[in-house]
Amino acid sequence: MLTKGDDFPLHQTSEPIAFAGTDRNFYDRYFFNGTSPDGSVFFAAAMGFYPQLGIVDASFCVIVDGVQHNLRASRRSGGERLDLSVGPIALSIDMPLEVVTLRIAANDGPLAAELMFTGRHFPIEEPRFIRRNGTRLFMDYTRMTQNGRWSGWLSVDGARIDAASDWAGTRDRSWGVRPVGASEPQPPPQGNFNQFFWLWTPCNFGDRSLFFHSNDDGAGHPWNRRAVIVGDGGAGGGNEQHFDAATFAVDWQAGTRRIARMTADLGSGRSLVLNPTGPVFAMSGLGYTHPLWSHGLDHGPEPAVAHDSLTEPERGWGNPLAMHIQALVTAELTDGGSTHRGVGVLEQLFVGPHAPTGLTGLMDPAA
């Protein structure tokens, strides 16, 4: 059960806020993305709290003219979990589960922004993610996901870009346990995981949203998979249809582990086709798998802020900073006798084998 309290970073376990506990790897995280209607501008942001590590970090990234600009910030939290600001990056929860504002103050880098997200429907609660590595807990978390519309503005190198109500995107809130901070000094006896297959595909259509995700093992068996279609109803409503037996198939870009086309059969006469159109966003901009700015690292007693950029070629397959990506896609949803066209993202992280799609080895490209 989700409540308004779940929109604040106060969770203690992977359960909703009513339940409490502690773990060194506990985290509480915000994520956002959004795009202009023509796909020429894509942005993403994140903020994570790590109560047991005493750290909070945040990031904001924008792709414009083919270049991904990254802003990252980190500070020690002092145990305070309602200060939703890290350096120039700040969030405000204007209406819990409905409206959130992201602000990027002017700084010594190229990015600034004031962007308001308004939800199209009540958030979707994804199935709880639980994964063990032998006897050691690897993941145990809950995530809520919500599509919405953006308004406001952002600027890159002083050039202002206004976001109108036709700018669509997704936000999520996740909390629980997964590896954060410095690597643990004693890995499990059998070693760390060498297989992880992850798809996540939030899509915005004219009057409805679709969410599909899958975590599979090496044999292709899903250990966490769900598809949901939800109609617009304002952030307080929207009818949800859940599909627990969805299946998918992918075509690979030759010589890579990137998807050229994905189809999904949701069941009950509903199907989905996703075609990447660009741009490709490197999730390392938000800290994922980044060697220096991964989530929860301590950057010292003073707040730290850093800027960098990645060109389109630098976000190509083969760069370790671009193995975990979100690709902007066109989406086609067949729902009974109707066809709906929209846009979304196709998040991809594939490590190790996956028999149904032909992946072998640790990072061997698809045939």
Contacts in CASP RR format, 6 or more apart in sequence:
PFRMAT RR
TARGET T0000
AUTHOR 0000-0000-0000
METHOD contacts of the structure
MODEL  1
MLTKGDDFPLHQTSEPIAFAGTDRNFYDRYFFNGTSPDGSVFFAAAMGFY
PQLGIVDASFCVIVDGVQHNLRASRRSGGERLDLSVGPIALSIDMPLEVV
TLRIAANDGPLAAELMFTGRHFPIEEPRFIRRNGTRLFMDYTRMTQNGRW
SGWLSVDGARIDAASDWAGTRDRSWGVRPVGASEPQPPPQGNFNQFFWLW
TPCNFGDRSLFFHSNDDGAGHPWNRRAVIVGDGGAGGGNEQHFDAATFAV
DWQAGTRRIARMTADLGSGRSLVLNPTGPVFAMSGLGYTHPLWSHGLDHG
PEPAVAHDSLTEPERGWGNPLAMHIQALVTAELTDGGSTHRGVGVLEQLF
VGPHAPTGLTGLMDPAA
1 16 0 8 1.000
2 16 0 8 1.000
2 97 0 8 1.000
2 122 0 8 1.000
2 123 0 8 1.000
2 125 0 8 1.000
2 144 0 8 1.000
3 16 0 8 1.000
3 17 0 8 1.000
3 18 0 8 1.000
4 96 0 8 1.000
4 97 0 8 1.000
5 17 0 8 1.000
5 96 0 8 1.000
6 16 0 8 1.000
6 17 0 8 1.000
6 96 0 8 1.000
6 97 0 8 1.000
6 144 0 8 1.000
6 173 0 8 1.000
7 93 0 8 1.000
7 96 0 8 1.000
7 97 0 8 1.000
7 100 0 8 1.000
7 173 0 8 1.000
8 17 0 8 1.000
8 81 0 8 1.000
8 82 0 8 1.000
8 93 0 8 1.000
8 96 0 8 1.000
9 28 0 8 1.000
9 29 0 8 1.000
9 30 0 8 1.000
9 47 0 8 1.000
9 48 0 8 1.000
9 49 0 8 1.000
9 81 0 8 1.000
9 82 0 8 1.000
9 84 0 8 1.000
9 175 0 8 1.000
10 17 0 8 1.000
10 28 0 8 1.000
10 81 0 8 1.000
10 82 0 8 1.000
11 17 0 8 1.000
11 26 0 8 1.000
11 28 0 8 1.000
11 175 0 8 1.000
11 176 0 8 1.000
12 19 0 8 1.000
12 20 0 8 1.000
12 21 0 8 1.000
12 22 0 8 1.000
12 26 0 8 1.000
13 19 0 8 1.000
13 20 0 8 1.000
13 21 0 8 1.000
13 23 0 8 1.000
13 26 0 8 1.000
13 140 0 8 1.000
13 176 0 8 1.000
13 177 0 8 1.000
14 128 0 8 1.000
14 129 0 8 1.000
14 130 0 8 1.000
14 140 0 8 1.000
14 141 0 8 1.000
14 142 0 8 1.000
14 175 0 8 1.000
14 176 0 8 1.000
14 177 0 8 1.000
15 142 0 8 1.000
16 142 0 8 1.000
22 52 0 8 1.000
23 52 0 8 1.000
23 137 0 8 1.000
23 176 0 8 1.000
23 177 0 8 1.000
24 52 0 8 1.000
24 53 0 8 1.000
25 52 0 8 1.000
25 177 0 8 1.000
25 178 0 8 1.000
25 179 0 8 1.000
25 180 0 8 1.000
25 181 0 8 1.000
26 50 0 8 1.000
26 51 0 8 1.000
26 52 0 8 1.000
26 175 0 8 1.000
26 176 0 8 1.000
26 177 0 8 1.000
27 48 0 8 1.000
27 49 0 8 1.000
27 50 0 8 1.000
27 141 0 8 1.000
27 174 0 8 1.000
27 175 0 8 1.000
27 176 0 8 1.000
27 177 0 8 1.000
27 178 0 8 1.000
27 180 0 8 1.000
27 295 0 8 1.000
27 296 0 8 1.000
28 48 0 8 1.000
28 49 0 8 1.000
28 51 0 8 1.000
28 81 0 8 1.000
28 175 0 8 1.000
28 176 0 8 1.000
29 46 0 8 1.000
29 47 0 8 1.000
29 48 0 8 1.000
29 49 0 8 1.000
29 173 0 8 1.000
29 174 0 8 1.000
29 175 0 8 1.000
29 295 0 8 1.000
30 45 0 8 1.000
30 46 0 8 1.000
30 47 0 8 1.000
30 48 0 8 1.000
30 91 0 8 1.000
30 100 0 8 1.000
30 171 0 8 1.000
30 172 0 8 1.000
30 173 0 8 1.000
31 44 0 8 1.000
31 45 0 8 1.000
31 46 0 8 1.000
31 171 0 8 1.000
31 172 0 8 1.000
31 173 0 8 1.000
31 174 0 8 1.000
31 286 0 8 1.000
32 43 0 8 1.000
32 44 0 8 1.000
32 45 0 8 1.000
32 46 0 8 1.000
32 100 0 8 1.000
32 102 0 8 1.000
32 117 0 8 1.000
32 169 0 8 1.000
32 170 0 8 1.000
32 171 0 8 1.000
33 42 0 8 1.000
33 43 0 8 1.000
33 44 0 8 1.000
33 45 0 8 1.000
33 169 0 8 1.000
33 170 0 8 1.000
33 171 0 8 1.000
33 281 0 8 1.000
33 326 0 8 1.000
33 345 0 8 1.000
34 42 0 8 1.000
34 43 0 8 1.000
34 44 0 8 1.000
34 150 0 8 1.000
34 167 0 8 1.000
34 168 0 8 1.000
34 169 0 8 1.000
34 170 0 8 1.000
35 41 0 8 1.000
35 42 0 8 1.000
35 43 0 8 1.000
35 167 0 8 1.000
35 168 0 8 1.000
35 169 0 8 1.000
35 328 0 8 1.000
35 343 0 8 1.000
35 344 0 8 1.000
36 42 0 8 1.000
36 161 0 8 1.000
36 163 0 8 1.000
36 167 0 8 1.000
37 166 0 8 1.000
37 167 0 8 1.000
37 168 0 8 1.000
37 343 0 8 1.000
39 277 0 8 1.000
39 278 0 8 1.000
39 279 0 8 1.000
39 328 0 8 1.000
39 343 0 8 1.000
40 64 0 8 1.000
41 62 0 8 1.000
41 63 0 8 1.000
41 64 0 8 1.000
41 154 0 8 1.000
41 161 0 8 1.000
42 62 0 8 1.000
42 63 0 8 1.000
42 279 0 8 1.000
42 281 0 8 1.000
42 328 0 8 1.000
43 60 0 8 1.000
43 61 0 8 1.000
43 62 0 8 1.000
43 63 0 8 1.000
43 113 0 8 1.000
43 115 0 8 1.000
43 154 0 8 1.000
44 60 0 8 1.000
44 61 0 8 1.000
44 281 0 8 1.000
44 285 0 8 1.000
44 286 0 8 1.000
44 326 0 8 1.000
45 58 0 8 1.000
45 59 0 8 1.000
45 60 0 8 1.000
45 61 0 8 1.000
45 89 0 8 1.000
45 102 0 8 1.000
45 286 0 8 1.000
46 58 0 8 1.000
46 59 0 8 1.000
46 286 0 8 1.000
46 287 0 8 1.000
47 56 0 8 1.000
47 57 0 8 1.000
47 58 0 8 1.000
47 59 0 8 1.000
47 84 0 8 1.000
47 86 0 8 1.000
47 89 0 8 1.000
47 91 0 8 1.000
48 56 0 8 1.000
48 57 0 8 1.000
48 58 0 8 1.000
48 295 0 8 1.000
48 296 0 8 1.000
49 55 0 8 1.000
49 56 0 8 1.000
49 77 0 8 1.000
49 81 0 8 1.000
50 56 0 8 1.000
50 77 0 8 1.000
50 180 0 8 1.000
50 181 0 8 1.000
50 295 0 8 1.000
50 296 0 8 1.000
51 77 0 8 1.000
51 79 0 8 1.000
51 81 0 8 1.000
53 180 0 8 1.000
53 181 0 8 1.000
53 296 0 8 1.000
53 298 0 8 1.000
54 76 0 8 1.000
54 77 0 8 1.000
54 78 0 8 1.000
54 79 0 8 1.000
55 74 0 8 1.000
55 75 0 8 1.000
55 76 0 8 1.000
55 77 0 8 1.000
55 181 0 8 1.000
55 296 0 8 1.000
55 297 0 8 1.000
55 298 0 8 1.000
56 74 0 8 1.000
56 75 0 8 1.000
56 76 0 8 1.000
56 77 0 8 1.000
56 83 0 8 1.000
56 86 0 8 1.000
57 72 0 8 1.000
57 73 0 8 1.000
57 74 0 8 1.000
57 75 0 8 1.000
57 86 0 8 1.000
57 287 0 8 1.000
57 293 0 8 1.000
57 295 0 8 1.000
57 296 0 8 1.000
57 297 0 8 1.000
58 72 0 8 1.000
58 73 0 8 1.000
58 74 0 8 1.000
58 86 0 8 1.000
58 87 0 8 1.000
58 89 0 8 1.000
59 70 0 8 1.000
59 71 0 8 1.000
59 72 0 8 1.000
59 73 0 8 1.000
59 89 0 8 1.000
59 285 0 8 1.000
59 286 0 8 1.000
59 287 0 8 1.000
59 293 0 8 1.000
60 70 0 8 1.000
60 71 0 8 1.000
60 89 0 8 1.000
60 102 0 8 1.000
60 104 0 8 1.000
60 111 0 8 1.000
60 113 0 8 1.000
61 68 0 8 1.000
61 69 0 8 1.000
61 70 0 8 1.000
61 71 0 8 1.000
61 281 0 8 1.000
61 285 0 8 1.000
61 286 0 8 1.000
62 68 0 8 1.000
62 69 0 8 1.000
62 111 0 8 1.000
62 113 0 8 1.000
62 154 0 8 1.000
62 156 0 8 1.000
63 69 0 8 1.000
63 279 0 8 1.000
63 281 0 8 1.000
64 156 0 8 1.000
64 161 0 8 1.000
66 279 0 8 1.000
66 311 0 8 1.000
66 312 0 8 1.000
67 309 0 8 1.000
67 310 0 8 1.000
67 311 0 8 1.000
67 312 0 8 1.000
68 279 0 8 1.000
68 281 0 8 1.000
68 282 0 8 1.000
68 285 0 8 1.000
68 309 0 8 1.000
68 310 0 8 1.000
68 311 0 8 1.000
68 315 0 8 1.000
69 110 0 8 1.000
69 111 0 8 1.000
69 156 0 8 1.000
69 307 0 8 1.000
69 309 0 8 1.000
70 285 0 8 1.000
70 307 0 8 1.000
70 308 0 8 1.000
70 309 0 8 1.000
70 310 0 8 1.000
71 88 0 8 1.000
71 89 0 8 1.000
71 104 0 8 1.000
71 107 0 8 1.000
71 109 0 8 1.000
71 111 0 8 1.000
71 305 0 8 1.000
71 306 0 8 1.000
71 307 0 8 1.000
72 285 0 8 1.000
72 287 0 8 1.000
72 293 0 8 1.000
72 305 0 8 1.000
72 306 0 8 1.000
72 307 0 8 1.000
73 86 0 8 1.000
73 87 0 8 1.000
73 88 0 8 1.000
73 89 0 8 1.000
73 303 0 8 1.000
73 304 0 8 1.000
73 305 0 8 1.000
73 306 0 8 1.000
74 86 0 8 1.000
74 293 0 8 1.000
74 296 0 8 1.000
74 297 0 8 1.000
74 298 0 8 1.000
74 299 0 8 1.000
74 303 0 8 1.000
74 304 0 8 1.000
75 86 0 8 1.000
75 87 0 8 1.000
75 299 0 8 1.000
75 303 0 8 1.000
75 304 0 8 1.000
76 298 0 8 1.000
76 300 0 8 1.000
76 301 0 8 1.000
77 83 0 8 1.000
84 90 0 8 1.000
84 91 0 8 1.000
84 92 0 8 1.000
84 93 0 8 1.000
85 91 0 8 1.000
86 303 0 8 1.000
87 105 0 8 1.000
87 107 0 8 1.000
87 303 0 8 1.000
87 305 0 8 1.000
88 104 0 8 1.000
88 105 0 8 1.000
88 106 0 8 1.000
88 107 0 8 1.000
88 112 0 8 1.000
88 305 0 8 1.000
89 102 0 8 1.000
89 103 0 8 1.000
89 104 0 8 1.000
89 105 0 8 1.000
90 102 0 8 1.000
90 103 0 8 1.000
90 104 0 8 1.000
90 105 0 8 1.000
91 100 0 8 1.000
91 101 0 8 1.000
91 102 0 8 1.000
91 103 0 8 1.000
92 100 0 8 1.000
92 101 0 8 1.000
92 103 0 8 1.000
93 100 0 8 1.000
94 100 0 8 1.000
94 101 0 8 1.000
94 116 0 8 1.000
95 235 0 8 1.000
97 122 0 8 1.000
97 123 0 8 1.000
97 146 0 8 1.000
97 235 0 8 1.000
97 236 0 8 1.000
98 118 0 8 1.000
98 119 0 8 1.000
98 234 0 8 1.000
98 235 0 8 1.000
98 236 0 8 1.000
99 116 0 8 1.000
99 117 0 8 1.000
99 118 0 8 1.000
99 119 0 8 1.000
99 235 0 8 1.000
100 116 0 8 1.000
100 117 0 8 1.000
100 171 0 8 1.000
101 114 0 8 1.000
101 115 0 8 1.000
101 116 0 8 1.000
101 117 0 8 1.000
102 113 0 8 1.000
102 114 0 8 1.000
102 115 0 8 1.000
102 116 0 8 1.000
102 117 0 8 1.000
103 113 0 8 1.000
103 114 0 8 1.000
103 115 0 8 1.000
104 111 0 8 1.000
104 112 0 8 1.000
104 113 0 8 1.000
104 114 0 8 1.000
104 154 0 8 1.000
105 112 0 8 1.000
106 112 0 8 1.000
107 305 0 8 1.000
108 305 0 8 1.000
108 307 0 8 1.000
109 307 0 8 1.000
110 156 0 8 1.000
110 157 0 8 1.000
110 158 0 8 1.000
110 307 0 8 1.000
111 154 0 8 1.000
111 155 0 8 1.000
111 156 0 8 1.000
111 307 0 8 1.000
112 154 0 8 1.000
112 155 0 8 1.000
112 158 0 8 1.000
113 153 0 8 1.000
113 154 0 8 1.000
113 155 0 8 1.000
114 152 0 8 1.000
114 153 0 8 1.000
114 154 0 8 1.000
115 150 0 8 1.000
115 151 0 8 1.000
115 152 0 8 1.000
115 153 0 8 1.000
115 154 0 8 1.000
115 163 0 8 1.000
116 150 0 8 1.000
116 151 0 8 1.000
116 152 0 8 1.000
117 148 0 8 1.000
117 149 0 8 1.000
117 150 0 8 1.000
117 169 0 8 1.000
117 171 0 8 1.000
118 148 0 8 1.000
118 149 0 8 1.000
118 150 0 8 1.000
118 151 0 8 1.000
118 235 0 8 1.000
119 146 0 8 1.000
119 147 0 8 1.000
119 148 0 8 1.000
119 149 0 8 1.000
119 234 0 8 1.000
119 235 0 8 1.000
120 146 0 8 1.000
120 147 0 8 1.000
120 148 0 8 1.000
120 149 0 8 1.000
120 204 0 8 1.000
120 209 0 8 1.000
120 231 0 8 1.000
120 232 0 8 1.000
120 233 0 8 1.000
120 234 0 8 1.000
120 235 0 8 1.000
121 146 0 8 1.000
121 147 0 8 1.000
121 209 0 8 1.000
121 230 0 8 1.000
121 231 0 8 1.000
121 232 0 8 1.000
121 233 0 8 1.000
121 234 0 8 1.000
121 235 0 8 1.000
121 236 0 8 1.000
121 237 0 8 1.000
121 238 0 8 1.000
122 146 0 8 1.000
122 230 0 8 1.000
122 234 0 8 1.000
122 235 0 8 1.000
122 236 0 8 1.000
122 237 0 8 1.000
122 238 0 8 1.000
123 144 0 8 1.000
123 145 0 8 1.000
123 146 0 8 1.000
123 173 0 8 1.000
124 144 0 8 1.000
124 145 0 8 1.000
124 146 0 8 1.000
124 211 0 8 1.000
124 228 0 8 1.000
124 230 0 8 1.000
124 240 0 8 1.000
125 142 0 8 1.000
125 143 0 8 1.000
125 144 0 8 1.000
126 142 0 8 1.000
126 143 0 8 1.000
126 144 0 8 1.000
126 145 0 8 1.000
126 211 0 8 1.000
126 213 0 8 1.000
126 224 0 8 1.000
126 226 0 8 1.000
127 224 0 8 1.000
127 226 0 8 1.000
128 140 0 8 1.000
128 141 0 8 1.000
128 142 0 8 1.000
129 139 0 8 1.000
129 140 0 8 1.000
129 141 0 8 1.000
129 142 0 8 1.000
129 143 0 8 1.000
129 215 0 8 1.000
129 224 0 8 1.000
130 137 0 8 1.000
130 139 0 8 1.000
130 140 0 8 1.000
131 138 0 8 1.000
131 139 0 8 1.000
131 140 0 8 1.000
131 215 0 8 1.000
131 223 0 8 1.000
132 138 0 8 1.000
133 188 0 8 1.000
133 190 0 8 1.000
133 191 0 8 1.000
133 192 0 8 1.000
133 193 0 8 1.000
134 188 0 8 1.000
134 190 0 8 1.000
135 188 0 8 1.000
136 188 0 8 1.000
137 177 0 8 1.000
138 178 0 8 1.000
138 179 0 8 1.000
138 193 0 8 1.000
139 177 0 8 1.000
139 178 0 8 1.000
140 176 0 8 1.000
140 177 0 8 1.000
140 178 0 8 1.000
141 174 0 8 1.000
141 175 0 8 1.000
141 176 0 8 1.000
141 177 0 8 1.000
141 178 0 8 1.000
142 174 0 8 1.000
142 175 0 8 1.000
142 176 0 8 1.000
143 172 0 8 1.000
143 173 0 8 1.000
143 174 0 8 1.000
144 172 0 8 1.000
144 173 0 8 1.000
144 174 0 8 1.000
145 170 0 8 1.000
145 171 0 8 1.000
145 172 0 8 1.000
145 202 0 8 1.000
145 211 0 8 1.000
146 170 0 8 1.000
146 171 0 8 1.000
146 172 0 8 1.000
146 235 0 8 1.000
147 168 0 8 1.000
147 169 0 8 1.000
147 170 0 8 1.000
147 202 0 8 1.000
147 203 0 8 1.000
147 204 0 8 1.000
147 209 0 8 1.000
147 211 0 8 1.000
148 168 0 8 1.000
148 169 0 8 1.000
148 170 0 8 1.000
148 171 0 8 1.000
148 204 0 8 1.000
148 209 0 8 1.000
149 165 0 8 1.000
149 166 0 8 1.000
149 167 0 8 1.000
149 168 0 8 1.000
149 169 0 8 1.000
150 163 0 8 1.000
150 167 0 8 1.000
150 168 0 8 1.000
150 169 0 8 1.000
151 163 0 8 1.000
151 164 0 8 1.000
151 165 0 8 1.000
151 167 0 8 1.000
152 162 0 8 1.000
152 163 0 8 1.000
153 160 0 8 1.000
153 161 0 8 1.000
153 162 0 8 1.000
153 163 0 8 1.000
154 160 0 8 1.000
154 161 0 8 1.000
154 163 0 8 1.000
155 161 0 8 1.000
168 204 0 8 1.000
168 343 0 8 1.000
168 344 0 8 1.000
169 202 0 8 1.000
169 204 0 8 1.000
169 344 0 8 1.000
170 202 0 8 1.000
170 204 0 8 1.000
170 344 0 8 1.000
170 345 0 8 1.000
180 294 0 8 1.000
180 295 0 8 1.000
180 296 0 8 1.000
181 294 0 8 1.000
181 295 0 8 1.000
181 296 0 8 1.000
181 297 0 8 1.000
181 298 0 8 1.000
182 297 0 8 1.000
182 298 0 8 1.000
193 351 0 8 1.000
194 351 0 8 1.000
194 352 0 8 1.000
194 362 0 8 1.000
195 217 0 8 1.000
195 218 0 8 1.000
195 351 0 8 1.000
195 352 0 8 1.000
195 353 0 8 1.000
195 354 0 8 1.000
196 215 0 8 1.000
196 349 0 8 1.000
196 350 0 8 1.000
196 351 0 8 1.000
196 352 0 8 1.000
197 214 0 8 1.000
197 215 0 8 1.000
197 216 0 8 1.000
197 217 0 8 1.000
197 218 0 8 1.000
197 220 0 8 1.000
197 349 0 8 1.000
197 350 0 8 1.000
197 351 0 8 1.000
197 352 0 8 1.000
197 354 0 8 1.000
197 359 0 8 1.000
198 213 0 8 1.000
198 214 0 8 1.000
198 215 0 8 1.000
198 347 0 8 1.000
198 348 0 8 1.000
198 349 0 8 1.000
198 350 0 8 1.000
199 212 0 8 1.000
199 213 0 8 1.000
199 214 0 8 1.000
199 248 0 8 1.000
199 262 0 8 1.000
199 346 0 8 1.000
199 347 0 8 1.000
199 348 0 8 1.000
200 212 0 8 1.000
200 213 0 8 1.000
200 345 0 8 1.000
200 346 0 8 1.000
200 347 0 8 1.000
201 210 0 8 1.000
201 211 0 8 1.000
201 212 0 8 1.000
201 213 0 8 1.000
201 262 0 8 1.000
201 264 0 8 1.000
201 272 0 8 1.000
201 274 0 8 1.000
201 329 0 8 1.000
201 331 0 8 1.000
201 344 0 8 1.000
201 345 0 8 1.000
201 346 0 8 1.000
201 347 0 8 1.000
202 209 0 8 1.000
202 210 0 8 1.000
202 211 0 8 1.000
202 344 0 8 1.000
202 345 0 8 1.000
203 209 0 8 1.000
203 210 0 8 1.000
203 211 0 8 1.000
203 272 0 8 1.000
203 274 0 8 1.000
203 329 0 8 1.000
203 331 0 8 1.000
203 333 0 8 1.000
203 342 0 8 1.000
203 343 0 8 1.000
203 344 0 8 1.000
204 342 0 8 1.000
204 343 0 8 1.000
204 344 0 8 1.000
205 331 0 8 1.000
205 333 0 8 1.000
205 340 0 8 1.000
205 341 0 8 1.000
205 342 0 8 1.000
206 232 0 8 1.000
206 340 0 8 1.000
206 342 0 8 1.000
207 231 0 8 1.000
207 232 0 8 1.000
207 340 0 8 1.000
208 229 0 8 1.000
208 230 0 8 1.000
208 231 0 8 1.000
208 232 0 8 1.000
208 333 0 8 1.000
208 335 0 8 1.000
208 340 0 8 1.000
209 229 0 8 1.000
209 230 0 8 1.000
209 231 0 8 1.000
209 232 0 8 1.000
210 227 0 8 1.000
210 228 0 8 1.000
210 229 0 8 1.000
210 230 0 8 1.000
210 272 0 8 1.000
210 331 0 8 1.000
210 333 0 8 1.000
211 226 0 8 1.000
211 227 0 8 1.000
211 228 0 8 1.000
211 230 0 8 1.000
212 226 0 8 1.000
212 227 0 8 1.000
212 228 0 8 1.000
212 246 0 8 1.000
212 248 0 8 1.000
212 264 0 8 1.000
212 266 0 8 1.000
212 272 0 8 1.000
213 224 0 8 1.000
213 225 0 8 1.000
213 226 0 8 1.000
214 222 0 8 1.000
214 224 0 8 1.000
214 225 0 8 1.000
214 246 0 8 1.000
214 248 0 8 1.000
215 222 0 8 1.000
215 223 0 8 1.000
215 224 0 8 1.000
215 225 0 8 1.000
216 222 0 8 1.000
216 223 0 8 1.000
216 225 0 8 1.000
216 354 0 8 1.000
216 356 0 8 1.000
217 223 0 8 1.000
218 352 0 8 1.000
218 353 0 8 1.000
218 354 0 8 1.000
218 355 0 8 1.000
219 355 0 8 1.000
220 354 0 8 1.000
220 355 0 8 1.000
220 356 0 8 1.000
225 244 0 8 1.000
225 246 0 8 1.000
226 242 0 8 1.000
226 243 0 8 1.000
226 244 0 8 1.000
226 246 0 8 1.000
227 242 0 8 1.000
227 243 0 8 1.000
227 246 0 8 1.000
227 264 0 8 1.000
227 266 0 8 1.000
227 272 0 8 1.000
228 240 0 8 1.000
228 241 0 8 1.000
228 242 0 8 1.000
228 243 0 8 1.000
229 240 0 8 1.000
229 241 0 8 1.000
229 243 0 8 1.000
229 266 0 8 1.000
229 270 0 8 1.000
229 333 0 8 1.000
229 335 0 8 1.000
230 238 0 8 1.000
230 239 0 8 1.000
230 240 0 8 1.000
230 241 0 8 1.000
231 238 0 8 1.000
231 239 0 8 1.000
231 240 0 8 1.000
232 238 0 8 1.000
243 266 0 8 1.000
243 267 0 8 1.000
243 268 0 8 1.000
243 270 0 8 1.000
245 267 0 8 1.000
246 264 0 8 1.000
246 265 0 8 1.000
246 266 0 8 1.000
246 267 0 8 1.000
247 264 0 8 1.000
247 265 0 8 1.000
248 262 0 8 1.000
248 263 0 8 1.000
248 264 0 8 1.000
248 265 0 8 1.000
249 262 0 8 1.000
249 263 0 8 1.000
249 264 0 8 1.000
249 357 0 8 1.000
250 259 0 8 1.000
250 260 0 8 1.000
250 261 0 8 1.000
250 262 0 8 1.000
250 263 0 8 1.000
250 357 0 8 1.000
251 259 0 8 1.000
251 260 0 8 1.000
251 261 0 8 1.000
251 262 0 8 1.000
252 258 0 8 1.000
252 259 0 8 1.000
252 260 0 8 1.000
252 357 0 8 1.000
252 365 0 8 1.000
252 366 0 8 1.000
252 367 0 8 1.000
253 259 0 8 1.000
253 260 0 8 1.000
253 317 0 8 1.000
253 366 0 8 1.000
254 366 0 8 1.000
255 317 0 8 1.000
255 365 0 8 1.000
255 366 0 8 1.000
255 367 0 8 1.000
256 317 0 8 1.000
256 318 0 8 1.000
256 365 0 8 1.000
256 366 0 8 1.000
257 317 0 8 1.000
257 323 0 8 1.000
257 348 0 8 1.000
257 350 0 8 1.000
257 359 0 8 1.000
257 363 0 8 1.000
257 365 0 8 1.000
257 366 0 8 1.000
258 276 0 8 1.000
258 280 0 8 1.000
258 317 0 8 1.000
258 325 0 8 1.000
258 327 0 8 1.000
258 348 0 8 1.000
259 274 0 8 1.000
259 276 0 8 1.000
259 327 0 8 1.000
259 346 0 8 1.000
259 348 0 8 1.000
260 276 0 8 1.000
261 273 0 8 1.000
261 274 0 8 1.000
261 275 0 8 1.000
261 276 0 8 1.000
262 272 0 8 1.000
262 273 0 8 1.000
262 274 0 8 1.000
262 346 0 8 1.000
263 271 0 8 1.000
263 272 0 8 1.000
263 273 0 8 1.000
263 274 0 8 1.000
264 271 0 8 1.000
264 272 0 8 1.000
264 274 0 8 1.000
265 271 0 8 1.000
266 272 0 8 1.000
269 334 0 8 1.000
269 335 0 8 1.000
269 336 0 8 1.000
270 333 0 8 1.000
270 334 0 8 1.000
270 335 0 8 1.000
270 336 0 8 1.000
271 333 0 8 1.000
271 334 0 8 1.000
272 331 0 8 1.000
272 332 0 8 1.000
272 333 0 8 1.000
272 334 0 8 1.000
273 331 0 8 1.000
273 332 0 8 1.000
274 329 0 8 1.000
274 330 0 8 1.000
274 331 0 8 1.000
274 344 0 8 1.000
274 346 0 8 1.000
275 329 0 8 1.000
275 330 0 8 1.000
276 327 0 8 1.000
276 328 0 8 1.000
276 329 0 8 1.000
276 346 0 8 1.000
277 328 0 8 1.000
277 329 0 8 1.000
277 330 0 8 1.000
278 327 0 8 1.000
278 328 0 8 1.000
278 329 0 8 1.000
279 312 0 8 1.000
279 315 0 8 1.000
279 327 0 8 1.000
279 328 0 8 1.000
280 312 0 8 1.000
280 315 0 8 1.000
280 316 0 8 1.000
280 322 0 8 1.000
280 325 0 8 1.000
280 326 0 8 1.000
280 327 0 8 1.000
280 328 0 8 1.000
281 315 0 8 1.000
281 325 0 8 1.000
281 326 0 8 1.000
281 327 0 8 1.000
281 328 0 8 1.000
281 345 0 8 1.000
282 310 0 8 1.000
282 315 0 8 1.000
282 319 0 8 1.000
282 321 0 8 1.000
282 322 0 8 1.000
282 324 0 8 1.000
282 325 0 8 1.000
283 289 0 8 1.000
283 324 0 8 1.000
283 325 0 8 1.000
283 326 0 8 1.000
283 347 0 8 1.000
283 349 0 8 1.000
284 290 0 8 1.000
284 293 0 8 1.000
284 321 0 8 1.000
284 322 0 8 1.000
284 324 0 8 1.000
285 293 0 8 1.000
285 310 0 8 1.000
285 321 0 8 1.000
287 293 0 8 1.000
287 294 0 8 1.000
287 295 0 8 1.000
288 294 0 8 1.000
288 295 0 8 1.000
288 324 0 8 1.000
289 320 0 8 1.000
289 321 0 8 1.000
289 323 0 8 1.000
289 324 0 8 1.000
290 321 0 8 1.000
293 306 0 8 1.000
310 321 0 8 1.000
310 322 0 8 1.000
314 321 0 8 1.000
314 322 0 8 1.000
315 321 0 8 1.000
315 322 0 8 1.000
315 325 0 8 1.000
316 322 0 8 1.000
317 365 0 8 1.000
323 349 0 8 1.000
323 351 0 8 1.000
323 363 0 8 1.000
324 347 0 8 1.000
324 348 0 8 1.000
324 349 0 8 1.000
325 347 0 8 1.000
325 348 0 8 1.000
325 349 0 8 1.000
326 345 0 8 1.000
326 346 0 8 1.000
326 347 0 8 1.000
326 348 0 8 1.000
327 345 0 8 1.000
327 346 0 8 1.000
327 348 0 8 1.000
328 343 0 8 1.000
328 344 0 8 1.000
328 345 0 8 1.000
329 343 0 8 1.000
329 344 0 8 1.000
329 345 0 8 1.000
329 346 0 8 1.000
330 341 0 8 1.000
330 342 0 8 1.000
330 343 0 8 1.000
330 344 0 8 1.000
331 341 0 8 1.000
331 342 0 8 1.000
331 343 0 8 1.000
331 344 0 8 1.000
332 339 0 8 1.000
332 340 0 8 1.000
332 341 0 8 1.000
332 342 0 8 1.000
333 339 0 8 1.000
333 340 0 8 1.000
333 341 0 8 1.000
333 342 0 8 1.000
334 340 0 8 1.000
350 359 0 8 1.000
351 362 0 8 1.000
351 363 0 8 1.000
352 359 0 8 1.000
352 360 0 8 1.000
352 361 0 8 1.000
352 362 0 8 1.000
352 363 0 8 1.000
353 359 0 8 1.000
353 360 0 8 1.000
353 361 0 8 1.000
357 366 0 8 1.000
358 366 0 8 1.000
358 367 0 8 1.000
359 366 0 8 1.000
END
